[in-house]
Amino acid sequence: MKTFVLLAVLGFALALPQYDSNHMVVVRDMIGDFINKTINSNLANLTEPVTIDSLHIDFDSEESDTLSGALNVTDAHIIGIKNLVAKQISVNLTSMDVDLELEINKLIVNLDYWADMVLLKLLPLYGSGKMNIVLEDFDVTVAGHADITDGISLDNVTIGIGLSAATFDLHGLIDNTEFSSLISAALNDNFVTFVNEHRQVVTNLISPIVENILHQILNPSNDDDDTLKKALLIEEYKLY
């Protein structure tokens, strides 16, 4: 019903050439408020941890000098999505393009991994074990085209990320405890800088996951209470 009312108001507003800017702002804010309330309502029903059963990533050495090889992630548990806050929502009424600024104060990820990678064409990163990650002030910017005819959905989505701090605790790299601790310390000191300097690589890596999560937050399926988990069953992804 709320969606129908919004569509009716939007259609009426756009159909009148004399519809002044103040009224357009009201309609725009109504849609932004509708999106924000939808996010908050669906997050309130979210049960954590959110899980990723299986994720395979191929790093293409021909397209990037940063990483090559492959990474398998299994049995990943994510805590903190429930605390997501929409800091800003901007809507273009004519095109229905939407810009979202989202923030999670702290995101905790625990997972099992198998890796066969090379960093900077020099440093081997292979092995298997546990990985624990804490990301602080995790910001996500989302731009896309909104469709509110049946709930809310976004297409043509582009995503950017940023964060203020990251803590890694890796086990199992080259089957060596000291090497794993060394890489963990290096990531703790340099990961935020790496994200800022290699935004496209990192964005390509997490975009499918973020887009799936956002879609299910905005418009969860009525047939499955475990929609976020279902959305994250990504079996294979190539990173270019």
N, C-alpha and C positions, 0 to 999 in steps of 0.2 A: 504494500500500500504506500509506504514512504517513497519507494522508487517511482511509483506512478505519479505521485504528487510532484516530485522533483522534475520528472520529465514534462509534466503539464506546465509547470511554472517556467521551465527552461524554454519550451517551445513558444509559449506566450511572449516571453521576454524577447526572444530573438526575432519574432515575427513583427514586432512593432518598431519601426525605425525611430520613433520619437521616444522610445523607452530610455529614460535618462541614465546617466552613469551611476547615480546613487542606487537606483533599483538594481542595476546590473551587479553592483558590488554585493548587494544583499543576496541575490541569487547565487553568485559565486561562493559567498561565504556559507550559504545553506548546503551546497554540494560538498565543500570542504569539511563542514561539520558532520555531514552524513558519512563521509569516508572515515573521519576520525572516530566517530562513535562506533562504526562497524569494526574498525581495528580493535578498539578497546573492549567491545563486547565479546568478540571472538577470542581475544587473548585471555579474557577472564575465564573462558571455558577450556583453555589449553592445559593439558597435564604434562608436566615435565618429569624426567628429561625427555626431550625429543630425540628420536633415534634415527641413525642412518645404518641400514643393514649392510650395504655394500656399495662402494664407490671405486671405480677404476679410472685413473688419469694417465694419459700418455703425454709426455712432454716432447714436442717436436724440435729436435736439435737444429733443423734447417731454418726454423723460424725464430729461434731464440738462442742466444749465447749463454743465457743464465742457467737453465736447467735442461738436461736431456735424460731420457729414460722413462721409467714408469713407476707409479705409486698405487698400491691397493690399500684402501681403508675399509675396515670392517668393524662392526659392533661399536659404532660411535654414539656417544651420549652427549647431548647439548643442553646446558642449563643456562637460562638467562633470557631466552626469547620472550618469555612471559612479561618481562620488564621493559619491553620495547616501548618507546615514546615517540610519537610523531611531533617533532619540534615545529615543523612548518609544512603546510599543504597549500599549494598554489594551483589554481584551475583557470584555464583559458576557455571561456564559455563558447567561443566560436568554433574552435578546433577540438575541444574537450581534451586537450593535452594537460597532463597533470605532472607536477613536480613535487616530490615528497622528500623531506629531510627527516630521517629516522635515527634514533640513538638508542643504544643499549649500554647501560652503565658498566656492566660486567658480563662477559660471555665466557662460560667454562665449557671446554670440550675435552672429553676423554675418549680415546680410541685405540684400536689395534691397527698396526700397519705392517705392510711388506713393501720394501723399497729397493729399486735397482736404478739409481740415478747418478749423474755426474754434475757437479756444480762448477760453473765457469770453465767447463771443459778440462778441469784439473782435479777437483777434489771428489773422490768416490763417496757416495752416500748409499750404501746398500745394507740390508739387514732386515730384521723384523722384531717387533716388540710392542711396548706400550708407549703412548704419547699423551701427555697432559698439557693443555694449553689454556691460559687465561688471557683474555683480551679486555682491555679497559677503555672506556669511552669509545666504543665501536660505533662509528658513524656510517650511515649508508644513505647516499643520495640516489633517488630513483626518478627517472623521467619516462613517461609513456603516454599512450592514448587510452583514455578511460571509456568504458562502456557500462552504463548503469541501467540498461534495459532489463536485465535479469540479475539483480544483485550488483556487484562491482567486479569488473575484470579489467586487466591492463594488457595491452599488446604493444609491440614495437618498443620494448623496454630496454633502456640503457641504465647501467648501474655504476656508481663510483663508491669507493670506501676510504675510510681514514680511521686512525686510532691513535691514542696517546701513549699506550704502554702494552707490552706483551711479555708473558712469562712462559717459557717452555721447559718441560721436563721429559726428555727423551731417554728411552732404554732400547738397547739392541742394535744400535748402528755398528756395523762391521763386527758385531758380536764382541764389543769391547766397551766396558763400563766407563773407562777414562775418556775414550773418544766420544762417547755419547754425552758425557758431562761437558766436554769441551765444546761440542756443537750446540748443546743447550745454552751454555754461557754466551756463545757467539750470537745465537739467535736473540737472546735476551737483550744484548747490547745493540744489535743492528737491525732487528726485524722491522721496527717502525720506520727507520730510514729506508730500508729496502722497499717497503710498501710505498712510501712517498716517491721514490725514484723509479719504481717499476710498476706504476699503478695499472698499466694495461695488462701486464702479465697476471698480476694478482686478481684484477677484476675479471679477466677471462676465466680464472680458476674458480671463483666463487659465484659468478653470475647465475649459472643454472640452479644452484642451491638456493640463493637468495630469491630468485624469481619464483621458484616453486613454493617456497615458504610464504612469500608475500601473497601469491595467488590464493593459497589456502586460508591465510588469515583474512583476506578481503572477502572471499566467497567460498567458504567451506562446503563440502558435499553434505547433503542431508542424509545420505545413505551410509555414511561411515564416520563414526566418532573418532577414528584414528587417522584422519585425513592427512595431518602433517607427516606422520610416519610414512603413510602410503606415498605421499608426494616425494619423499626423499629416497625412494628406492631407485637410485640412479645407478645403473650397472656399469656404464662406460662413458667416458668423456675424454675427448682429445683436446689438449691445450695447445693452441697455436699462438 
